Amino acid sequence: MPYVNIKITREGATPEQKLQLIQGATRLLQEVLGKNPQTTVVVIDEVDTDNWGIGGESVTARRKRGE
């Protein structure tokens, strides 16, 4: 049973976009590894930008500077 965990920043991904991610990850595992889509689990975690760090600082701070 494949388990895929997708982590994205919480910035308004729509339910439709999340469904596309779930379907795409499931399809990829089926096509590349021959995994059964009926037993493939995909979880999407949305993380606040204050809780996501790059280069020693939060994404919130980087975005305030325009990065």
Sequence and secondary structure as in RCSB ss.txt:
>XXXX:A:sequence
MPYVNIKITREGATPEQKLQLIQGATRLLQEVLGKNPQTTVVVIDEVDTDNWGIGGESVTARRKRGE
>XXXX:A:secstr
  EEEEEEESS   HHHHHHHHHHHHHHHHHHH   GGG EEEEEEE GGG EETTEEHHHHHHTT 
